Amino acid sequence: MLLPIISISASGRTVRGFGRDRRGSAAVEFAIVAPVFFALIFAIIETAIVFFAGQVLETAVQDSGRTFFTSTAMSKSAYETAVCDRVKVLMDCTKLRNDVQTYAAGAAFTIADPIDANGKFVDSFSYNPPATTDTTSTVVVRSFYQWPLFVTGLGYNIANINRGGTSQSRLLTATAAFRPQ
């Protein structure tokens, strides 16, 4: 009879001992906070990379479009190569889309939205550069890149293409408009 009383008393001390012991509390608290902390860090890093890539694309379009500004003839492949050479460190050049349009001087024009009502990318662009002797028209150069996103399932979503789908991405857009000299 004495044996069960001792075992109950020993187990009671063990339970009370766990209640007073604070050695593992930091690990438990970290396990609770860590997933949210790392999700926040990854979201910040992804956003920074997206904005950096957008700026790289913008700079590439400005620099490559300068060729049209100086009235130098440039083929479609030469223009694509000029843009690609400036962005190939960050982007897959096969996924880069370019649109070059020339509009009459003083004419009103509308630039089509590259994202349709369903949130899909509309890939219907053309290459219509100005003539080398043309100094009055307006040239609009645009480049697009679909940047894949990874940290979208945690409530933070900067996707503007296929939002809610399986392959969500952010459309990076760079535009330059000028009149040839």
C-alpha positions as CSV (number, residue, x, y, z in Angstrom):
1,M,0.0,0.0,0.0
2,L,2.8,2.3,0.6
3,L,4.2,2.0,-2.9
4,P,1.3,3.7,-4.7
5,I,1.4,6.8,-2.4
6,I,5.1,7.3,-3.1
7,S,4.6,7.1,-6.9
8,I,1.7,9.6,-6.8
9,S,3.8,11.9,-4.7
10,A,6.8,11.6,-7.1
11,S,4.6,12.2,-10.2
12,G,3.1,15.3,-8.5
13,R,6.6,16.7,-7.8
14,T,7.5,16.0,-11.5
15,V,4.5,18.0,-12.8
16,R,5.2,20.9,-10.4
17,G,8.8,20.8,-11.4
18,F,7.8,21.3,-15.1
19,G,5.6,24.2,-14.1
20,R,8.5,26.0,-12.4
21,D,11.3,25.1,-14.9
22,R,11.9,28.0,-17.4
23,R,14.9,26.6,-19.3
24,G,13.0,25.7,-22.5
25,S,10.7,28.7,-22.6
26,A,12.9,30.6,-25.1
27,A,12.9,27.7,-27.5
28,V,9.1,27.4,-27.3
29,E,8.6,31.1,-27.8
30,F,11.0,31.1,-30.8
31,A,9.1,28.2,-32.3
32,I,5.9,30.2,-32.1
33,V,7.4,33.5,-33.5
34,A,9.9,32.1,-36.0
35,P,7.6,31.2,-38.9
36,V,6.0,34.7,-38.9
37,F,9.3,36.4,-38.6
38,F,10.9,34.4,-41.5
39,A,7.8,34.9,-43.7
40,L,8.1,38.7,-43.1
41,I,11.8,38.7,-43.9
42,F,11.3,36.7,-47.1
43,A,8.5,39.0,-48.2
44,I,10.7,42.0,-47.6
45,I,13.5,40.5,-49.6
46,E,11.2,39.4,-52.4
47,T,9.7,42.9,-52.7
48,A,13.1,44.5,-52.7
49,I,14.3,42.2,-55.5
50,V,11.1,42.9,-57.6
51,F,11.6,46.6,-57.3
52,F,15.3,46.4,-58.1
53,A,14.5,44.2,-61.2
54,G,11.9,46.8,-62.2
55,Q,14.5,49.6,-62.0
56,V,17.0,47.5,-64.0
57,L,14.4,47.0,-66.7
58,E,13.5,50.7,-66.7
59,T,17.2,51.7,-67.1
60,A,17.6,49.1,-69.9
61,V,14.6,50.5,-71.9
62,Q,15.8,54.1,-71.4
63,D,19.3,53.3,-72.6
64,S,18.3,51.0,-75.5
65,G,15.5,53.4,-76.6
66,R,18.1,56.2,-76.9
67,T,19.1,54.7,-80.2
68,F,15.7,55.7,-81.7
69,F,16.1,59.1,-80.1
70,T,19.3,59.6,-82.1
71,S,17.5,58.5,-85.4
72,T,19.7,55.4,-85.7
73,A,18.1,52.5,-87.5
74,M,17.8,49.4,-85.4
75,S,16.3,46.0,-86.2
76,K,14.0,44.2,-83.9
77,S,16.6,41.6,-83.0
78,A,19.2,44.3,-82.4
79,Y,16.9,46.2,-80.0
80,E,16.0,43.0,-78.2
81,T,19.7,42.2,-77.8
82,A,20.4,45.7,-76.6
83,V,17.8,45.4,-73.8
84,C,18.7,41.8,-73.0
85,D,22.4,42.6,-72.6
86,R,21.4,45.0,-69.8
87,V,19.0,42.7,-67.9
88,K,20.3,39.2,-68.5
89,V,21.8,39.0,-65.0
90,L,18.4,39.2,-63.4
91,M,16.0,38.1,-66.1
92,D,15.4,35.3,-68.7
93,C,15.6,37.1,-72.0
94,T,13.3,34.6,-73.7
95,K,10.5,35.8,-71.4
96,L,11.2,39.5,-72.1
97,R,8.5,41.2,-74.4
98,N,9.1,44.4,-76.2
99,D,6.7,46.8,-77.9
100,V,7.9,49.7,-80.1
101,Q,5.3,52.0,-81.6
102,T,5.6,55.2,-83.7
103,Y,2.7,57.7,-83.7
104,A,2.2,60.7,-85.9
105,A,3.3,64.1,-84.5
106,G,0.6,65.7,-82.4
107,A,-1.8,62.8,-82.9
108,A,-3.6,61.4,-79.9
109,F,-2.8,57.8,-79.1
110,T,-3.8,55.2,-76.6
111,I,-1.4,52.6,-75.1
112,A,-3.1,49.3,-74.6
113,D,-3.1,47.7,-71.1
114,P,-1.0,44.5,-71.1
115,I,-3.2,42.9,-68.5
116,D,-6.8,41.8,-69.5
117,A,-9.9,41.9,-67.4
118,N,-9.2,38.3,-66.2
119,G,-5.7,39.2,-64.9
120,K,-3.9,37.5,-67.8
121,F,-0.9,38.9,-69.7
122,V,-1.8,40.0,-73.3
123,D,1.2,39.3,-75.5
124,S,0.2,41.2,-78.6
125,F,3.0,43.6,-79.3
126,S,4.7,44.7,-82.5
127,Y,7.8,46.4,-83.6
128,N,7.1,49.6,-85.5
129,P,10.2,51.9,-85.2
130,P,10.5,55.3,-86.8
131,A,12.1,55.9,-90.1
132,T,15.7,57.2,-89.9
133,T,14.6,60.5,-91.5
134,D,11.6,61.0,-89.2
135,T,12.1,63.8,-86.7
136,T,8.5,64.7,-85.9
137,S,6.7,61.5,-84.7
138,T,6.5,60.2,-81.2
139,V,8.1,56.9,-80.4
140,V,6.8,54.8,-77.4
141,V,9.1,51.9,-76.3
142,R,7.8,49.4,-73.7
143,S,9.3,46.3,-72.3
144,F,7.5,43.7,-70.1
145,Y,8.8,40.9,-67.9
146,Q,6.7,38.5,-65.8
147,W,8.6,38.1,-62.6
148,P,7.7,34.9,-60.7
149,L,6.7,35.3,-57.0
150,F,7.2,32.8,-54.2
151,V,6.0,34.4,-51.0
152,T,2.3,34.9,-52.0
153,G,0.6,32.2,-49.9
154,L,1.1,34.0,-46.6
155,G,-1.3,36.8,-47.0
156,Y,1.2,39.1,-48.7
157,N,0.6,39.2,-52.5
158,I,2.0,41.7,-54.9
159,A,1.0,39.6,-58.0
160,N,-0.8,41.4,-60.7
161,I,-0.9,38.5,-63.2
162,N,-2.7,35.2,-62.4
163,R,-3.5,36.5,-59.0
164,G,-5.0,33.6,-57.0
165,G,-3.7,31.1,-59.6
166,T,-0.9,28.6,-59.4
167,S,1.8,30.6,-61.2
168,Q,1.4,34.1,-59.8
169,S,3.7,36.8,-61.1
170,R,4.3,40.5,-61.1
171,L,4.4,42.2,-64.5
172,L,7.4,44.5,-64.6
173,T,6.9,47.3,-67.1
174,A,9.3,49.9,-68.4
175,T,8.2,52.7,-70.8
176,A,10.0,55.4,-72.6
177,A,8.4,58.0,-74.9
178,F,10.4,60.5,-77.0
179,R,10.7,62.3,-80.4
180,P,13.6,61.4,-82.6
181,Q,16.2,64.1,-83.3
